[in-house]
Amino acid sequence: MATTRKGGHPPAGIRPGEKVSDYKRLTVRLPDDVRAELDAISYVTGRPQWKVLIEAIQAFAGSGQGLSEDEQRRIRAAVRLTRG
């Protein structure tokens, strides 16, 4: 039995079934050298830039590098509040 498949790309969000087009848009200004680095990371790893930025933010927050314990606690609390 043949299965019917919808046209286009499958959802490509972080979690199953999520669509990138449903994510909130963010505009950010970067110095040329930082933008070049983001472009290079995306190209070499084959990851889209939005995914590189998500991974960088998660790594920074998860490592606690440069964050005090109070800042880490406040960040976790703020994330819980925004998630509802």
N, C-alpha and C positions, 0 to 999 in steps of 0.2 A: 504494500500500500504506500503510495507516495505521500509525503508530508508537504504541506504548503508552507512556504516561508515568506515572510514579509520582506519587501525590498529594503534596501539601505543597510546601514551599518547596525550591528547590535548595540544595545546600550553599553557605554564605555565608562561609566562612573566608577568611583572607588568601591562602592558596595554593589552587590548583585541587583540588577534591575534599575539602578540609577542612571539617569541620562545627564551628561555633562551640560547639555543645554538648559537643564533645570537648575543648575547651580547659580548662585548669585554672582554677578560680574564685579570684578575689582580692577580698578585702574591704579597703576603704580608708576612712579617716575624713578628711573634708575640711571646712575652714571653710565657712560658708554662702556667702561671696562667691565662693570658688573653685568650689564646687558649682554656683552660679548661672552662672558663666562656662562651665563644662563643659556644662551644660544648653543654654546659648545657642549655643555652638559647634556642638553636635550638631544643634540645631534648624535653625540657619541654613544649615549645610552639608549637612544631610540624612544625615550619617554617624552610625552608632551610637556611643555613648559608648566602647565598648571599642575601636573603631577609632581614635577621636580620641586616646585614651590611648596606643595602640600607635604612632601617627604622632608623637606628642609625645616619647615615649621614644626612638624612632629618630632624630628630629631632634636631640634633646639629645645623644645619644651620638655621632651622626655629625658634628655641628658641632664637638664638643670644647669648646664654650663653657663656660668655668668649670672645665674639667678639665685637670689637668696631663698632660704626655706620659706620665708614669709611670702615672697613673690610667687613661688611655685604653688603654695597653698591658695593664694588669692586668684591665680590663673585658673586652677582647677575649679574653684568656687564660681568664678565668672562664666566658665564654660558650662557648668551645670545650670546656671541661671538662663543662659541663652538657649540651651536645648529644651528648656521648659520643664 
